[in-house]
Amino acid sequence: MWNPILSAPYGRDLELAVFDDEGAHALIFPCIKGREGWRNATTGARVDIRPTHWRDWEPEQTPARFDKPLQGSL
């Protein structure tokens, strides 16, 4: 289940998504929320995104793709 981005916790691997008029778009890699913003949990690189939703990253799940609907989306 997706949660509003304002409730995203710090220091945990999260799956981020942007929900817009065209649907839900999830990143295919985990991110971590930090004081300076979002970072790729694997590489540590800064991620320039304004996500609208988050959920816990589950590495055993197949990442969401843009051409497939997200499971558990609104």
N, C-alpha and C positions, 0 to 999 in steps of 0.2 A: 504494500500500500504506500502511495506517495504522501509525503508530508509537506506542509508549507515551508518554504526556505527560511523563514524567520525563526523556525524552531530547530534549525540544523545545529548539531553539537560540534564542538571543537575537537580536534585531535583524533578523529575516527575516519576510517575509510568509508566514503559515501558514494552512492551513485547519484549523479545530478541530472536534472532534466529541465528543459524549457517547455512550458505549455503555452501555445499561442493559437491563433486562428487556424493554423494549418495542422494542429494536433500536438502530440507530445514528441519531443526530440531528446533522447538521452545520450549522454556521453558514453563512450565505449571503454573508458578506463576509470578507475577509482580516483576520487579527489579527497583532499583534506582541507578543512576550514582552518585558517590561521588568522592572526591579527592583521596581516597584510592582504588578506583575501584568500582565494582558492589556489591550491597547488595540486599538481598531478601526484598522486600518492606513490607511484612507481618511480618517476624520474625526479621529482622535486621541483619541476619547472612550474612557473606561474601560469595559471589558466585564466585567460581574459574572457570571462563569461558572466552573465547575469542570470543565474538559474532561478527558476520559480519554485521548484520542488526538489526533494531529496528522499532517499531511502537508504537503508543499510546496504553496503556493497556485499554481494554474494558471489564470490569468485567461481563457484561451480555452475552458476547460471550462464547461459549464452548471452552475451551482451545484446542489448536492444539495437536494432538497426532502423535507419530512417524509413525503409520501405516496408517495415513490419510494425503493426501496432504493439504497444507495450502492454504486458500483462499487468493487471491490477491498476491500470490507469483510471482516472476519473470517469 
